Amino acid sequence: MVFSSMTFLWIFLPLVFALSLVIRRPKFQNILLLVFSLIFYAWGEPTYVFLLLASVILNWALGLCIDRYQEHKKAFLILDIVANLSLLGYFKYTDFFLNTVNKLAGTSIPLPGIALPIGISFFTFQAMSYVIDLYRCQYKVQKDVLNLALYISFFPQLIAGPIVKYKDIDDQIMDRTRTPEKIASGFRRFIYGLGKKVIISNLLAAAVDKLYALEPSNMTGLMAWAAAAFYTLQIYYDFSGYSDMAIGLGRMFGFEFLENFNYPYVSQSIREFWRRWHISLSTWFKEYVYIPLGGNRKGTLRTYVNNSIVFLLTGLWHGASWNFVGWGLYHGFFIIIERMGLGKVLKKFRILGHIYAVLVVTIGWVFFRVTSVRQGFAIVARMLTPWRYTSSTAVFAGMVTTQTILAFVLGLFGCGILQQVFHTKLLSGAAVKWKGSAVEALYLGVVLFYSIVLLANNTYNPFIYFRF
């Protein structure tokens, strides 16, 4: 089940929200939210709900062991990390590993074809962060397995984040404030996210899929650039829209999640991009991989190695395929050359820095979207030398509709341009007046109505981060 589905919007959300208003005691409300979260997860794949519960019990039990047997807590931490990564590795990377062995060794080991449980990367990292921070004595152990189960499986952030750290919502689990203003703010944020997902991302997705379905040899330079540009906005509005909906849903039930996006396409370097894009993931790797490896404290060469490891793992986290690995290392390469001196140049020439960041990110998304590294290089070659590729048997106008162009223009202005304009001294007052005004309420009503109309008309409704 996804937030942008009619089942969720018309049945699941109204039902759980109404019941949560009736059941006010935190203990019983937590049980209610846990039950509905498990139903939410089991809706798409009932079998794997047992995997989710196994993950909960595993991390709860080892957390208790760390708390009780302090003299052996490092051993329990290692056991927890190995167990979590083994589960993630088996379900996500077994086929990838065997397929790589077959190609390198010329063998024909049969692939088991293991189905990827939805959201396993998200809930595994979230569960691991609980045990790691418990080991670091950042909070007391959660002895109630139901409360820990709610933390790991809470439906707003279960399948696509943001990755919530236990220390950020520890107090909220049993003592949270739920005011009419907070609920209204949650609905407001949810509708903004729904509009981003349905009105912009979904409309771009149809054109993106048609363009990337072409053989690279049948792509013109224009088609290659259109595919890359459309996908750059599609993935942002897909994922940031989902994060907005998750944050909004959390507020409706009294929880406050940290922001996951901060207009990443206004960045002037790749380092800045990763401070603004998927903030919960980049923070996770910083706290639990980069800093433990030594960060930038052990010399220049070690810093570069640590950066490379982090971005190799970042790429691998996103998918069991070499194009994801390449995408991660590609970003790591630019992080390193910015540390080597390019970053100082970019700070002096801000417009140049912005153009550089947008180009690097857009080209990187090509490798993220394709199914093979070879396909990625072929498309990028057409982007960088468009004059060599001007003919195609495909009709560009048949793949890119007026709706696509309108969604692209809206998306272009909405990914940071308008926000920066309204944060200037001249218009900052207008931005303040807009928030919570009757005009904004009318606007949100139109966004909600149009989103539902599109969904009711069976508008193409993919979700990119389901596979992670």
Sequence and secondary structure as in RCSB ss.txt:
>XXXX:A:sequence
MVFSSMTFLWIFLPLVFALSLVIRRPKFQNILLLVFSLIFYAWGEPTYVFLLLASVILNWALGLCIDRYQEHKKA
FLILDIVANLSLLGYFKYTDFFLNTVNKLAGTSIPLPGIALPIGISFFTFQAMSYVIDLYRCQYKVQKDVLNLAL
YISFFPQLIAGPIVKYKDIDDQIMDRTRTPEKIASGFRRFIYGLGKKVIISNLLAAAVDKLYALEPSNMTGLMAW
AAAAFYTLQIYYDFSGYSDMAIGLGRMFGFEFLENFNYPYVSQSIREFWRRWHISLSTWFKEYVYIPLGGNRKGT
LRTYVNNSIVFLLTGLWHGASWNFVGWGLYHGFFIIIERMGLGKVLKKFRILGHIYAVLVVTIGWVFFRVTSVRQ
GFAIVARMLTPWRYTSSTAVFAGMVTTQTILAFVLGLFGCGILQQVFHTKLLSGAAVKWKGSAVEALYLGVVLFY
SIVLLANNTYNPFIYFRF
>XXXX:A:secstr
  TTSHHIIIIIHHHHHHHHHH  SHHHHHHHHHHHHHHHHHTT GGGHHHHHHHHHHHHHHHHHHHH GGGHHH
HHHHHHHHHHHHHHHHHHHHHHHHHHHHHH            TTHHHHHHHHHHHHHHHHTTSS     HHHHHH
HHH HHHHTT     HHHHHHHHHS    HHHHHHHHHHHHHHHHIIIIIIHHHHHHHHHHHTS GGG  HHHHH
HHHHHHHHHHHHHHHHHHHHHHHHHHHTT       S GGG SSHHHHHHHSSHHHHHHHIIIIITTTTTTSS H
HHHHHHHHHHHHHHHHHH SSHHHHHHHHHHHHHHHHIIIIIHHHHHH HHHHHHHHHHHHHHHHHHHHSSSHHH
HHHHHHHHHSGGG    SS HHHHS HHHHHHHHHHHIIIIIHHHHTTSTTTHHHHHHHTTSHHHHHHHHHHHHH
HHHHHHTT     GGGG 
